[in-house]
Amino acid sequence: MTALAKAARKIGLGLRAGEGTEGAVDDWIGVQLASAESRRLAIATNTVDAPDIVEWPAALTFDLPTRIDRMLTLRAEADRIDKAGLEQDAYEEARYQNWLKYTMQTYDEYRFANMAVYGADQLKQRLMHFWLNHFTVGAKETTPELIGDYYEAIYACLDGSFADLLYRVETHPAMLTYLDNIYNIGYKSEKARGCDFDGCVIGLNDNLARELLELHTVSPARGYTETDIHEGAKVLAGWGDIFDLKWQKPPKDWSKPWHSFHAEPGIKTVLGTEIPDGQKGLRVLTDMLAADAATPRYISGKLARHFIGDTASDADIAAIERVWLDTGGHLPAVHQKVLSLAVASPTKRFHWPLTWLFQLLRISDATLLRGFEDIRKPLVGVSDEPDQLMREIGNSFWAERQPNGYSDRRADWISTEHFDRRIRLADIVFTSGAPRLGVDEIMQTHGFSEATAELVGKGTDDKHKFILFACSPEMMEV
């Protein structure tokens, strides 16, 4: 075994067959974080033979304006079908075919899972998963069709500063929709002044402002007040689109979600800082929160718990915070420190079920996932559909969930239900994924202990041995 193989299992997604297990861990981390290699790698189709790993087609990666156009078309066609007076069976089929024609969610889920299993940039994938969870956007209204662009936006910010990442996610339509900022309309806004007809609704919605302070930046330890949240909501008023032409005058560009006629005019004050009027006020607010000392203290703890383990030491958290402060929140430097500390720490990290699944597929060389050419093919079952796999394991970024995201606490993932889910998925991986590497070879390459080998040796056949290995303590917790 090499240290690199174990490190890849703790901080990454595991080494694929042929990636090599030699080399210094810190050098590998540096190369991974600096790599400009495309991460959009995938298979075209799920085959019995080892499939070719290729670039995800650009035509199946939708930019934001295209997404909005397809969403509006889908809705308009759905309205037309609703009014067509079809019999129930014909109506349901028409609605389904309309969704199938215009939806982007399925493509996004396939791309997300394929990138994780086949990408050469596994550390950036893991980091993207962390930030996608920190800045949680779950299924709500139009968000399932926007999450694919949202995770691409997060990935694109991994080489920059936390301040840039923060501003990017807070102004993304997925976040603005998920936390109801599309309904945040200033009491003194231009719209409010003309809101004198039935059905005209105005008023501040503080959901995003509250989570911006509580979950995304300074945390309650900062001692902010309800007034700070209310003032933050005023800053955010005007950001966000209701993607429905019946209710809102369409802007020139749906992807630029600022509308001055919804904005609350005047100076606002958040945490003692004056925030200027207009569109520029939100960048001033997010920059102020990114620079506040409470933010690196809070998020350094989250990074440590996610990558080192939920009993990460105060010394490790402080070390991450020092790098954050010294570099002004430069994410590559912060990430390098987090990952290096995680590798060096004896603390064990209990993996999310989704991380575990991706690792199992990578290190066993199983071909479970469908490729991009399979998207429109009929399903034989649900065992190879990314959406169903992620939901079955209980760890889908497209599921309905609370804004605090998935837990990093070991205790939240070790119930009987969660263990049963892993057993079922391990069975599916072996039966439908046809791993090309045997359990003994996997354990030798990746340095599993003699205790795990003894456990696996109790298996009565190859499938039983694979399930015992996949659900062993050492596979779930590194």
Order of alpha helices (4+ residues) and beta strands (2+ residues): alpha-alpha-beta-beta-alpha-alpha-alpha-alpha-alpha-alpha-alpha-alpha-alpha-alpha-beta-beta-alpha-alpha-alpha-alpha-alpha-alpha-alpha-alpha-alpha-alpha-alpha
